[in-house]
Amino acid sequence: MSNDFHKSTYSHDGSHCVEVREGPATLVRDTQNRDQGALSFPAVEWSALLKAAR
């Protein structure tokens, strides 16, 4: 996987985090299990999730 993942700004201690790579498909992975791949969401679904979470 690419290195252009970023952690949430809410991730303080870095031990229990998810990382996100945004683009046409948004990828989400667990920082403790990067080697197990990532979940993929269409960008429009990711935007809807963020909007609903706010």
mmJSON file of the N, C-alpha and C atoms, coordinates in Angstrom:
{"data_MODEL":{"atom_site":{
"group_PDB":["ATOM","ATOM","ATOM","ATOM","ATOM","ATOM","ATOM","ATOM","ATOM","ATOM","ATOM","ATOM","ATOM","ATOM","ATOM","ATOM","ATOM","ATOM","ATOM","ATOM","ATOM","ATOM","ATOM","ATOM","ATOM","ATOM","ATOM","ATOM","ATOM","ATOM","ATOM","ATOM","ATOM","ATOM","ATOM","ATOM","ATOM","ATOM","ATOM","ATOM","ATOM","ATOM","ATOM","ATOM","ATOM","ATOM","ATOM","ATOM","ATOM","ATOM","ATOM","ATOM","ATOM","ATOM","ATOM","ATOM","ATOM","ATOM","ATOM","ATOM","ATOM","ATOM","ATOM","ATOM","ATOM","ATOM","ATOM","ATOM","ATOM","ATOM","ATOM","ATOM","ATOM","ATOM","ATOM","ATOM","ATOM","ATOM","ATOM","ATOM","ATOM","ATOM","ATOM","ATOM","ATOM","ATOM","ATOM","ATOM","ATOM","ATOM","ATOM","ATOM","ATOM","ATOM","ATOM","ATOM","ATOM","ATOM","ATOM","ATOM","ATOM","ATOM","ATOM","ATOM","ATOM","ATOM","ATOM","ATOM","ATOM","ATOM","ATOM","ATOM","ATOM","ATOM","ATOM","ATOM","ATOM","ATOM","ATOM","ATOM","ATOM","ATOM","ATOM","ATOM","ATOM","ATOM","ATOM","ATOM","ATOM","ATOM","ATOM","ATOM","ATOM","ATOM","ATOM","ATOM","ATOM","ATOM","ATOM","ATOM","ATOM","ATOM","ATOM","ATOM","ATOM","ATOM","ATOM","ATOM","ATOM","ATOM","ATOM","ATOM","ATOM","ATOM","ATOM","ATOM","ATOM","ATOM","ATOM","ATOM","ATOM","ATOM"],
"id":[1,2,3,4,5,6,7,8,9,10,11,12,13,14,15,16,17,18,19,20,21,22,23,24,25,26,27,28,29,30,31,32,33,34,35,36,37,38,39,40,41,42,43,44,45,46,47,48,49,50,51,52,53,54,55,56,57,58,59,60,61,62,63,64,65,66,67,68,69,70,71,72,73,74,75,76,77,78,79,80,81,82,83,84,85,86,87,88,89,90,91,92,93,94,95,96,97,98,99,100,101,102,103,104,105,106,107,108,109,110,111,112,113,114,115,116,117,118,119,120,121,122,123,124,125,126,127,128,129,130,131,132,133,134,135,136,137,138,139,140,141,142,143,144,145,146,147,148,149,150,151,152,153,154,155,156,157,158,159,160,161,162],
"type_symbol":["N","C","C","N","C","C","N","C","C","N","C","C","N","C","C","N","C","C","N","C","C","N","C","C","N","C","C","N","C","C","N","C","C","N","C","C","N","C","C","N","C","C","N","C","C","N","C","C","N","C","C","N","C","C","N","C","C","N","C","C","N","C","C","N","C","C","N","C","C","N","C","C","N","C","C","N","C","C","N","C","C","N","C","C","N","C","C","N","C","C","N","C","C","N","C","C","N","C","C","N","C","C","N","C","C","N","C","C","N","C","C","N","C","C","N","C","C","N","C","C","N","C","C","N","C","C","N","C","C","N","C","C","N","C","C","N","C","C","N","C","C","N","C","C","N","C","C","N","C","C","N","C","C","N","C","C","N","C","C","N","C","C"],
"label_atom_id":["N","CA","C","N","CA","C","N","CA","C","N","CA","C","N","CA","C","N","CA","C","N","CA","C","N","CA","C","N","CA","C","N","CA","C","N","CA","C","N","CA","C","N","CA","C","N","CA","C","N","CA","C","N","CA","C","N","CA","C","N","CA","C","N","CA","C","N","CA","C","N","CA","C","N","CA","C","N","CA","C","N","CA","C","N","CA","C","N","CA","C","N","CA","C","N","CA","C","N","CA","C","N","CA","C","N","CA","C","N","CA","C","N","CA","C","N","CA","C","N","CA","C","N","CA","C","N","CA","C","N","CA","C","N","CA","C","N","CA","C","N","CA","C","N","CA","C","N","CA","C","N","CA","C","N","CA","C","N","CA","C","N","CA","C","N","CA","C","N","CA","C","N","CA","C","N","CA","C","N","CA","C","N","CA","C","N","CA","C"],
"label_alt_id":[null,null,null,null,null,null,null,null,null,null,null,null,null,null,null,null,null,null,null,null,null,null,null,null,null,null,null,null,null,null,null,null,null,null,null,null,null,null,null,null,null,null,null,null,null,null,null,null,null,null,null,null,null,null,null,null,null,null,null,null,null,null,null,null,null,null,null,null,null,null,null,null,null,null,null,null,null,null,null,null,null,null,null,null,null,null,null,null,null,null,null,null,null,null,null,null,null,null,null,null,null,null,null,null,null,null,null,null,null,null,null,null,null,null,null,null,null,null,null,null,null,null,null,null,null,null,null,null,null,null,null,null,null,null,null,null,null,null,null,null,null,null,null,null,null,null,null,null,null,null,null,null,null,null,null,null,null,null,null,null,null,null],
"label_comp_id":["MET","MET","MET","SER","SER","SER","ASN","ASN","ASN","ASP","ASP","ASP","PHE","PHE","PHE","HIS","HIS","HIS","LYS","LYS","LYS","SER","SER","SER","THR","THR","THR","TYR","TYR","TYR","SER","SER","SER","HIS","HIS","HIS","ASP","ASP","ASP","GLY","GLY","GLY","SER","SER","SER","HIS","HIS","HIS","CYS","CYS","CYS","VAL","VAL","VAL","GLU","GLU","GLU","VAL","VAL","VAL","ARG","ARG","ARG","GLU","GLU","GLU","GLY","GLY","GLY","PRO","PRO","PRO","ALA","ALA","ALA","THR","THR","THR","LEU","LEU","LEU","VAL","VAL","VAL","ARG","ARG","ARG","ASP","ASP","ASP","THR","THR","THR","GLN","GLN","GLN","ASN","ASN","ASN","ARG","ARG","ARG","ASP","ASP","ASP","GLN","GLN","GLN","GLY","GLY","GLY","ALA","ALA","ALA","LEU","LEU","LEU","SER","SER","SER","PHE","PHE","PHE","PRO","PRO","PRO","ALA","ALA","ALA","VAL","VAL","VAL","GLU","GLU","GLU","TRP","TRP","TRP","SER","SER","SER","ALA","ALA","ALA","LEU","LEU","LEU","LEU","LEU","LEU","LYS","LYS","LYS","ALA","ALA","ALA","ALA","ALA","ALA","ARG","ARG","ARG"],
"label_asym_id":["A","A","A","A","A","A","A","A","A","A","A","A","A","A","A","A","A","A","A","A","A","A","A","A","A","A","A","A","A","A","A","A","A","A","A","A","A","A","A","A","A","A","A","A","A","A","A","A","A","A","A","A","A","A","A","A","A","A","A","A","A","A","A","A","A","A","A","A","A","A","A","A","A","A","A","A","A","A","A","A","A","A","A","A","A","A","A","A","A","A","A","A","A","A","A","A","A","A","A","A","A","A","A","A","A","A","A","A","A","A","A","A","A","A","A","A","A","A","A","A","A","A","A","A","A","A","A","A","A","A","A","A","A","A","A","A","A","A","A","A","A","A","A","A","A","A","A","A","A","A","A","A","A","A","A","A","A","A","A","A","A","A"],
"label_entity_id":["1","1","1","1","1","1","1","1","1","1","1","1","1","1","1","1","1","1","1","1","1","1","1","1","1","1","1","1","1","1","1","1","1","1","1","1","1","1","1","1","1","1","1","1","1","1","1","1","1","1","1","1","1","1","1","1","1","1","1","1","1","1","1","1","1","1","1","1","1","1","1","1","1","1","1","1","1","1","1","1","1","1","1","1","1","1","1","1","1","1","1","1","1","1","1","1","1","1","1","1","1","1","1","1","1","1","1","1","1","1","1","1","1","1","1","1","1","1","1","1","1","1","1","1","1","1","1","1","1","1","1","1","1","1","1","1","1","1","1","1","1","1","1","1","1","1","1","1","1","1","1","1","1","1","1","1","1","1","1","1","1","1"],
"label_seq_id":[1,1,1,2,2,2,3,3,3,4,4,4,5,5,5,6,6,6,7,7,7,8,8,8,9,9,9,10,10,10,11,11,11,12,12,12,13,13,13,14,14,14,15,15,15,16,16,16,17,17,17,18,18,18,19,19,19,20,20,20,21,21,21,22,22,22,23,23,23,24,24,24,25,25,25,26,26,26,27,27,27,28,28,28,29,29,29,30,30,30,31,31,31,32,32,32,33,33,33,34,34,34,35,35,35,36,36,36,37,37,37,38,38,38,39,39,39,40,40,40,41,41,41,42,42,42,43,43,43,44,44,44,45,45,45,46,46,46,47,47,47,48,48,48,49,49,49,50,50,50,51,51,51,52,52,52,53,53,53,54,54,54],
"pdbx_PDB_ins_code":[null,null,null,null,null,null,null,null,null,null,null,null,null,null,null,null,null,null,null,null,null,null,null,null,null,null,null,null,null,null,null,null,null,null,null,null,null,null,null,null,null,null,null,null,null,null,null,null,null,null,null,null,null,null,null,null,null,null,null,null,null,null,null,null,null,null,null,null,null,null,null,null,null,null,null,null,null,null,null,null,null,null,null,null,null,null,null,null,null,null,null,null,null,null,null,null,null,null,null,null,null,null,null,null,null,null,null,null,null,null,null,null,null,null,null,null,null,null,null,null,null,null,null,null,null,null,null,null,null,null,null,null,null,null,null,null,null,null,null,null,null,null,null,null,null,null,null,null,null,null,null,null,null,null,null,null,null,null,null,null,null,null],
"Cartn_x":[0.834,0.0,0.878,0.321,1.045,1.302,2.25,2.573,1.78,0.801,0.068,-1.172,-1.101,-2.126,-1.855,-2.884,-2.707,-3.594,-3.145,-3.898,-4.893,-5.914,-6.888,-6.217,-6.688,-6.185,-6.628,-7.582,-8.042,-7.172,-6.218,-5.324,-4.196,-4.252,-3.282,-2.051,-2.232,-1.069,-0.523,-1.26,-0.786,-0.905,-1.488,-1.528,-2.777,-3.87,-5.127,-5.699,-5.152,-5.507,-5.938,-6.609,-6.829,-6.155,-5.79,-5.205,-6.112,-6.124,-6.993,-6.168,-6.498,-5.934,-7.129,-7.254,-8.404,-8.078,-9.075,-8.956,-10.255,-10.251,-11.476,-12.087,-11.221,-11.649,-10.915,-11.625,-11.008,-10.656,-9.398,-8.931,-8.748,-9.166,-9.047,-8.373,-7.324,-6.623,-6.281,-6.052,-5.67,-4.156,-3.69,-2.246,-1.512,-2.197,-1.54,-1.525,-2.275,-2.355,-2.306,-1.364,-1.255,-1.108,-0.431,-0.17,-1.425,-2.525,-3.753,-4.662,-4.161,-4.916,-5.772,-6.681,-7.512,-8.919,-9.872,-11.234,-11.321,-12.093,-12.221,-13.657,-13.81,-15.117,-15.093,-16.172,-16.235,-16.136,-15.482,-15.269,-16.583,-17.64,-18.925,-19.462,-19.25,-19.69,-18.857,-17.56,-16.687,-17.096,-17.382,-17.825,-19.13,-20.05,-21.324,-21.101,-20.188,-19.877,-19.322,-18.372,-17.782,-18.83,-19.692,-20.745,-21.69,-22.068,-22.966,-22.294,-20.99,-20.278,-20.129,-20.16,-20.016,-21.304],
"Cartn_y":[-1.177,0.0,1.239,2.281,3.54,4.151,5.077,5.753,7.027,7.329,8.571,8.419,7.525,7.398,8.453,8.897,9.814,9.38,9.704,9.372,10.481,10.127,11.091,12.086,13.321,14.318,14.005,13.086,12.666,11.55,11.057,9.995,10.626,10.492,11.177,10.338,9.165,8.384,7.479,7.313,6.531,5.029,4.546,3.105,2.438,3.148,2.581,3.52,3.458,4.418,3.729,4.492,4.089,5.126,4.716,5.613,5.617,6.736,6.92,7.406,6.9,7.413,7.815,9.104,9.618,9.788,9.555,9.664,9.191,8.722,8.196,7.078,6.29,5.298,5.641,5.727,6.015,4.691,4.559,3.347,3.621,2.686,2.812,1.55,1.736,0.575,0.8,-0.283,-0.298,-0.13,0.811,1.039,-0.138,-0.953,-2.1,-3.327,-3.27,-4.413,-3.957,-3.101,-2.555,-3.652,-4.713,-5.793,-6.586,-6.36,-7.088,-6.351,-5.283,-4.588,-3.455,-2.99,-1.843,-2.053,-1.382,-1.353,-0.24,-0.453,0.528,1.02,2.352,2.977,3.964,4.051,5.111,6.476,7.427,8.747,9.391,9.223,9.833,9.246,7.967,7.354,7.858,8.019,8.529,9.951,10.78,12.154,12.174,11.277,11.207,10.799,9.864,9.448,10.62,11.348,12.485,13.55,13.803,14.806,14.381,13.105,12.607,12.635,12.401,12.374,13.767,14.761,16.141,16.552],
"Cartn_z":[0.0,0.0,0.0,-0.476,-0.59,0.782,0.836,2.084,2.291,1.438,1.594,2.473,3.444,4.468,5.534,6.211,7.34,8.495,9.705,10.915,11.214,11.944,12.417,13.352,13.329,14.275,15.694,15.846,17.166,17.744,16.989,17.45,18.253,19.565,20.419,20.714,21.273,21.696,20.601,19.532,18.411,18.557,19.653,19.845,19.276,19.194,18.696,17.648,16.46,15.424,14.136,13.325,11.95,11.077,9.886,8.904,7.682,6.996,5.84,4.655,3.483,2.228,1.378,1.142,0.41,-1.071,-1.898,-3.346,-3.957,-5.192,-5.807,-4.97,-4.353,-3.363,-2.082,-0.974,0.313,0.972,1.386,2.051,3.53,4.365,5.819,6.338,7.164,7.71,9.178,9.872,11.277,11.363,12.175,12.276,12.89,13.692,14.315,13.402,12.313,11.396,9.94,9.621,8.262,7.205,7.567,6.616,6.254,6.961,6.669,5.696,5.096,4.065,4.606,3.759,4.094,3.561,4.195,3.684,2.653,1.613,0.542,0.45,0.348,0.227,-0.939,-1.723,-2.733,-2.035,-2.665,-2.066,-1.627,-2.394,-2.038,-0.736,-0.492,0.768,1.939,1.731,2.789,3.152,2.16,2.409,3.192,2.852,3.579,5.029,5.273,6.639,7.445,6.872,7.591,7.868,6.905,7.091,8.216,8.246,9.285,10.66,10.716,11.983,12.595,11.753,12.27,12.88],
"occupancy":[1.0,1.0,1.0,1.0,1.0,1.0,1.0,1.0,1.0,1.0,1.0,1.0,1.0,1.0,1.0,1.0,1.0,1.0,1.0,1.0,1.0,1.0,1.0,1.0,1.0,1.0,1.0,1.0,1.0,1.0,1.0,1.0,1.0,1.0,1.0,1.0,1.0,1.0,1.0,1.0,1.0,1.0,1.0,1.0,1.0,1.0,1.0,1.0,1.0,1.0,1.0,1.0,1.0,1.0,1.0,1.0,1.0,1.0,1.0,1.0,1.0,1.0,1.0,1.0,1.0,1.0,1.0,1.0,1.0,1.0,1.0,1.0,1.0,1.0,1.0,1.0,1.0,1.0,1.0,1.0,1.0,1.0,1.0,1.0,1.0,1.0,1.0,1.0,1.0,1.0,1.0,1.0,1.0,1.0,1.0,1.0,1.0,1.0,1.0,1.0,1.0,1.0,1.0,1.0,1.0,1.0,1.0,1.0,1.0,1.0,1.0,1.0,1.0,1.0,1.0,1.0,1.0,1.0,1.0,1.0,1.0,1.0,1.0,1.0,1.0,1.0,1.0,1.0,1.0,1.0,1.0,1.0,1.0,1.0,1.0,1.0,1.0,1.0,1.0,1.0,1.0,1.0,1.0,1.0,1.0,1.0,1.0,1.0,1.0,1.0,1.0,1.0,1.0,1.0,1.0,1.0,1.0,1.0,1.0,1.0,1.0,1.0],
"B_iso_or_equiv":[0.0,0.0,0.0,0.0,0.0,0.0,0.0,0.0,0.0,0.0,0.0,0.0,0.0,0.0,0.0,0.0,0.0,0.0,0.0,0.0,0.0,0.0,0.0,0.0,0.0,0.0,0.0,0.0,0.0,0.0,0.0,0.0,0.0,0.0,0.0,0.0,0.0,0.0,0.0,0.0,0.0,0.0,0.0,0.0,0.0,0.0,0.0,0.0,0.0,0.0,0.0,0.0,0.0,0.0,0.0,0.0,0.0,0.0,0.0,0.0,0.0,0.0,0.0,0.0,0.0,0.0,0.0,0.0,0.0,0.0,0.0,0.0,0.0,0.0,0.0,0.0,0.0,0.0,0.0,0.0,0.0,0.0,0.0,0.0,0.0,0.0,0.0,0.0,0.0,0.0,0.0,0.0,0.0,0.0,0.0,0.0,0.0,0.0,0.0,0.0,0.0,0.0,0.0,0.0,0.0,0.0,0.0,0.0,0.0,0.0,0.0,0.0,0.0,0.0,0.0,0.0,0.0,0.0,0.0,0.0,0.0,0.0,0.0,0.0,0.0,0.0,0.0,0.0,0.0,0.0,0.0,0.0,0.0,0.0,0.0,0.0,0.0,0.0,0.0,0.0,0.0,0.0,0.0,0.0,0.0,0.0,0.0,0.0,0.0,0.0,0.0,0.0,0.0,0.0,0.0,0.0,0.0,0.0,0.0,0.0,0.0,0.0],
"pdbx_formal_charge":[null,null,null,null,null,null,null,null,null,null,null,null,null,null,null,null,null,null,null,null,null,null,null,null,null,null,null,null,null,null,null,null,null,null,null,null,null,null,null,null,null,null,null,null,null,null,null,null,null,null,null,null,null,null,null,null,null,null,null,null,null,null,null,null,null,null,null,null,null,null,null,null,null,null,null,null,null,null,null,null,null,null,null,null,null,null,null,null,null,null,null,null,null,null,null,null,null,null,null,null,null,null,null,null,null,null,null,null,null,null,null,null,null,null,null,null,null,null,null,null,null,null,null,null,null,null,null,null,null,null,null,null,null,null,null,null,null,null,null,null,null,null,null,null,null,null,null,null,null,null,null,null,null,null,null,null,null,null,null,null,null,null],
"auth_seq_id":[1,1,1,2,2,2,3,3,3,4,4,4,5,5,5,6,6,6,7,7,7,8,8,8,9,9,9,10,10,10,11,11,11,12,12,12,13,13,13,14,14,14,15,15,15,16,16,16,17,17,17,18,18,18,19,19,19,20,20,20,21,21,21,22,22,22,23,23,23,24,24,24,25,25,25,26,26,26,27,27,27,28,28,28,29,29,29,30,30,30,31,31,31,32,32,32,33,33,33,34,34,34,35,35,35,36,36,36,37,37,37,38,38,38,39,39,39,40,40,40,41,41,41,42,42,42,43,43,43,44,44,44,45,45,45,46,46,46,47,47,47,48,48,48,49,49,49,50,50,50,51,51,51,52,52,52,53,53,53,54,54,54],
"auth_comp_id":["MET","MET","MET","SER","SER","SER","ASN","ASN","ASN","ASP","ASP","ASP","PHE","PHE","PHE","HIS","HIS","HIS","LYS","LYS","LYS","SER","SER","SER","THR","THR","THR","TYR","TYR","TYR","SER","SER","SER","HIS","HIS","HIS","ASP","ASP","ASP","GLY","GLY","GLY","SER","SER","SER","HIS","HIS","HIS","CYS","CYS","CYS","VAL","VAL","VAL","GLU","GLU","GLU","VAL","VAL","VAL","ARG","ARG","ARG","GLU","GLU","GLU","GLY","GLY","GLY","PRO","PRO","PRO","ALA","ALA","ALA","THR","THR","THR","LEU","LEU","LEU","VAL","VAL","VAL","ARG","ARG","ARG","ASP","ASP","ASP","THR","THR","THR","GLN","GLN","GLN","ASN","ASN","ASN","ARG","ARG","ARG","ASP","ASP","ASP","GLN","GLN","GLN","GLY","GLY","GLY","ALA","ALA","ALA","LEU","LEU","LEU","SER","SER","SER","PHE","PHE","PHE","PRO","PRO","PRO","ALA","ALA","ALA","VAL","VAL","VAL","GLU","GLU","GLU","TRP","TRP","TRP","SER","SER","SER","ALA","ALA","ALA","LEU","LEU","LEU","LEU","LEU","LEU","LYS","LYS","LYS","ALA","ALA","ALA","ALA","ALA","ALA","ARG","ARG","ARG"],
"auth_asym_id":["A","A","A","A","A","A","A","A","A","A","A","A","A","A","A","A","A","A","A","A","A","A","A","A","A","A","A","A","A","A","A","A","A","A","A","A","A","A","A","A","A","A","A","A","A","A","A","A","A","A","A","A","A","A","A","A","A","A","A","A","A","A","A","A","A","A","A","A","A","A","A","A","A","A","A","A","A","A","A","A","A","A","A","A","A","A","A","A","A","A","A","A","A","A","A","A","A","A","A","A","A","A","A","A","A","A","A","A","A","A","A","A","A","A","A","A","A","A","A","A","A","A","A","A","A","A","A","A","A","A","A","A","A","A","A","A","A","A","A","A","A","A","A","A","A","A","A","A","A","A","A","A","A","A","A","A","A","A","A","A","A","A"],
"auth_atom_id":["N","CA","C","N","CA","C","N","CA","C","N","CA","C","N","CA","C","N","CA","C","N","CA","C","N","CA","C","N","CA","C","N","CA","C","N","CA","C","N","CA","C","N","CA","C","N","CA","C","N","CA","C","N","CA","C","N","CA","C","N","CA","C","N","CA","C","N","CA","C","N","CA","C","N","CA","C","N","CA","C","N","CA","C","N","CA","C","N","CA","C","N","CA","C","N","CA","C","N","CA","C","N","CA","C","N","CA","C","N","CA","C","N","CA","C","N","CA","C","N","CA","C","N","CA","C","N","CA","C","N","CA","C","N","CA","C","N","CA","C","N","CA","C","N","CA","C","N","CA","C","N","CA","C","N","CA","C","N","CA","C","N","CA","C","N","CA","C","N","CA","C","N","CA","C","N","CA","C","N","CA","C","N","CA","C","N","CA","C"],
"pdbx_PDB_model_num":[1,1,1,1,1,1,1,1,1,1,1,1,1,1,1,1,1,1,1,1,1,1,1,1,1,1,1,1,1,1,1,1,1,1,1,1,1,1,1,1,1,1,1,1,1,1,1,1,1,1,1,1,1,1,1,1,1,1,1,1,1,1,1,1,1,1,1,1,1,1,1,1,1,1,1,1,1,1,1,1,1,1,1,1,1,1,1,1,1,1,1,1,1,1,1,1,1,1,1,1,1,1,1,1,1,1,1,1,1,1,1,1,1,1,1,1,1,1,1,1,1,1,1,1,1,1,1,1,1,1,1,1,1,1,1,1,1,1,1,1,1,1,1,1,1,1,1,1,1,1,1,1,1,1,1,1,1,1,1,1,1,1]
}}}
